[in-house]
Amino acid sequence: MHGDSGARKDDGYQLSHAMWLEKAGDVEGAGAAYRRVIEAGVPHTAAMAATNLGVLLARHGDPEGAAAAYRQAADSGHPDAAPLAAANLGLLLQQHGDVEGARAAYRSAVDSGHRDAAPRAAFDLGNMLDDCGDMEGARAAHQYAVDSGHPEVAPGAAFCLGHLLKRQGHLEEARAAYQWAVDSGHPRAGSMAACNLGFLLKEQGDVEGAAVAYRRAIDLGHPDFAPKAAFDLGSMLAASGDTEGARSALRQAADSGHPHFSEEARTALADLG
């Protein structure tokens, strides 16, 4: 009993040492240290070491070695390492063209219900299925990620879901998905969704609703999407006859310093006279 506890402590030290070597930039040393922990076979630390080794190898140009390490961790049954490794394996296989392998790995991570790995895998699966033309599969995967409520993953999934639903012609559902992302307050996904929601509402003739969405994107302050929203708002208000509102929004875009929308806004201001 005491010997087993000592082995776990020693492997825990070896795992921490491997992570320190990786952080210090010693890729070869870190890889060797991770492999020593894996070979020691203590379940918890071996699974974590295999996951970390997979990340290390993927970052440094050894996808086959990374896939082998991820598979070892994914097959370990470890409650954290296995789902995380499966999600990472899915992305790795997708990047190298193995769609079916990626699909299986992603689904394994999703089925685990892991608080981080499952939503992330569902989001990546949804994007992959969308790229493959499986819009219903993509919709289900993104909806899972949204329903997870994960603070980082769910807003991006809601944006992607809104975009997908709009392309399918489900405009009210698209609005709801975009609004979910906007309401999350996520600086990037919320801003993107607010811009898209504004455009969708403008297309539907709801100028007031579109203006609210564009202003929300401006308030979120993203360096790319806030200037875009200000420019789009100004252009919409100019077209609807609200010259003063248009000038105010366009000035915001012009003053943003954005490499594209700032210049476009100055041109539009000049046209307003």
N, C-alpha and C positions, 0 to 999 in steps of 0.2 A: 504494500500500500504506500509506504513512504517512498519507495524507489520509483513507483509510477508517478507520484506527485513530483518528485525531483526531476523525472524525465520531462514532464509537462512544463515545469518551470524552465528547464534548460532549453527546450524547443521554443518556448515563448521568447526567451532571450535571443535565440538564433534568428527567429522571425523578425524581431525588432532590429537586430543587427543588419539583417538583409535589407530591411526597409531603409535603414540609415545609409547603407552603402548606395542604394538606388538614389536616394535624395542627394547624396554627395556626388552623383554622376559616375560612379563606378559600376557600369553595366555588367561587365564580366564578373566582378566580385559579387554583386547582388544576385546574379543568376545562379552562380555556384552556391551561394548561401541558401537561396530558396530551394534549390535541388536537395541540399543536405537535409533541410527540414522535411521535405516531401519523402525522402528515402527513410527518414527515421520512423515514419508511419504513425505518428500520434494523430488521431483523426482530426481534432479541431485545428491544430496548427498546420498539418499537412494540407488540408483543404484550403485554408487561407493562403498558404504559401503558393499552392498551385494557381490560385486565382491571381495573385500578385505577379507570379512568374508569367502568366499569360499576358497580363497588361504590359509588363516589361518587354517581352518578346515582340508583341504587336507593335509597340512604339518604336522598336529598333530593327524592324525589317525582317522578322522571322515569323511570317503568318502560320506556317505549318507547325512550328514549335509552339506558338501561342495557342493554336487550335487544340493541340494535344494536351497542353496544360489546362486549358479551359474545360475540356472534356473530362479530364481526371477530377477536377473540382466539381463539375456539374454532376458527375456520377457518385459523388461522395455522400450525398444525402445530408450534408451539413445545412442547417436551417438558413444561414446567411450566405456562405460561400457558394453553395450549389446554385441558387437562383441568380446571384450576381454573375457567376461564371457563365451560366446559360444565356443570360441577356448579352453579355460581352461576346460570347461565341456567335450568337445570332447576327450581331452587327458585323463581326469579322467575316463571317461566311457571306453575308449579303454584299459586303464591299468587294469580295473576290468572286462574285457571280454565282454562288451556290444558293439559289433561291429556296429550294426545297429543304436543304440542310438548315438554312437560316430560319425558315418557317417553323421547323420542328424545335429548334433551340428556343426561339422566341416563345412558342406555345408552352414549352416546359417552364420557362420563367414566369409566364402569366399564370399558369395553373398552380404555381407555388403559392400565389397570393402574397408574396413578400412585399412589404410596405414600400420599398424603393424599386427593386428589380422588376416586379410585376407591372407597375404603371409604365416604367421606362421601356420595357420590352413590348408592351402593347402599343405604345406610341411609335416605336421604330417599326413594329410589324405593320401598323396601319399605314405608315408612309411607304413601306415596301409593297404592300398589297395594292395601294393606290397606283404606284408606278407600274405594277403588273397588270392593271386594268380590272382588278377585283374590287370594285367600289363597295359592294356590300360587305365583303370581308374587312375592308379598310374602315368602313363606317362602324362596324361592331367593335373593332380593335380600338379606334379612337374614343368611342363612347365608353368603353371600359376604363380607359385612361382618365377621361373626364370624371367619371363616376368615382374614381379613386380619391379625388380631391387632393392629390399630391400637389404641394404648393409650387413646385417647379415644372412638373410634367403636365398636369391637368390643363393649365391655361394654354399651352402650346397645342395640346390635343384638341381643345375646344376651337382654337383658331383653324386648325386643319380640318376639323369636322365641319365647321361653317363653310369653308371653301369647297369642300367636297359636296355638301348638301346644295350649295348654290349651283354647282355644275350639274347636279342631278335635277335641278328645277324645284327643289323643296325650299322655297324662299322663306317661308315663315320659320321653318326649323333652322334654316341657316341663320336667320336673324337671332334666334334664341341662342344658338351656339356662339355666335360672335359676341352677343351681349354677356354671356357667361364669362368669356375671356376678358372682356372689358371690365366687368365687375370684379374680377379677381385682382385688379390693380397691378398685374405683372408688368414690369416696365417695358419688356419687348413684345411678348405675346398680346398683352392688353392693348398696346399701341397699334400693333398690326391689325388686330381685330377691330378696333375703333375706326381706323381708316377704311377697312373693307366694309364695315357696317355703314359708315357714312356714304360710301359709294353705292351700296345696295339700296339704301333708303332714297338717295337722290334719284336712282334709276326708277324707283317706284313712285316718284313725284312727291315724296315726303321731305320737303326742304327743311322744315323745322326740325324733324327728327334727325336728318342728316347733319344739320348744324350742331345739334347736341353731341352727336357721335364725334364729329371732327373736333369740337372743342374739348372733348374728353381726351382725345389723342394729344392735343396741344398741351393740356394740363399735365399729362403723364411725363412730358418733357424728354422723350427719347430723341437723341441727336439726329436721327434720320427721319423718324415718322412724325415727330411734332412739326418740323418744317413742311413736310409733305401735306399733313393735315391742314396747316394754315394756308398753304397755297391752294389746295383743293377747296377749302371753305371759301376763300376769297374769290376764286373763279366761279363757284356756284352762286355766291351772293351777287356777284357782278351780273351774271346771266339772269338772275331773278329780279334785278332792278334795285337791289339794296347797295347803292354805291358807297355809302359811308361804312357799312359793315364790311364790304369788300376791301376797302382801303385799309381798315384796321387789321383784318386778317392778313392781307398781303404784306403789310408793313412788318408783321411778326415774322413772316417767311423771309422777307428781304433782310431783316436784321439778324437772322439766325446764323448767317455765315455759311450755310450749307452750300457745298460746291455746285449743286444743280438748282435746287429750289430757290435759293437766294437770288440768283440772276434771273430766273424765270419770273419771280415775283416783281423784281424791279421793272422788267419789261411790261408786265401786266399793269403795274401802277402807272407807267407812262401812258399806256393805252387808255387808262381811265381818265387821264387829263387832270 
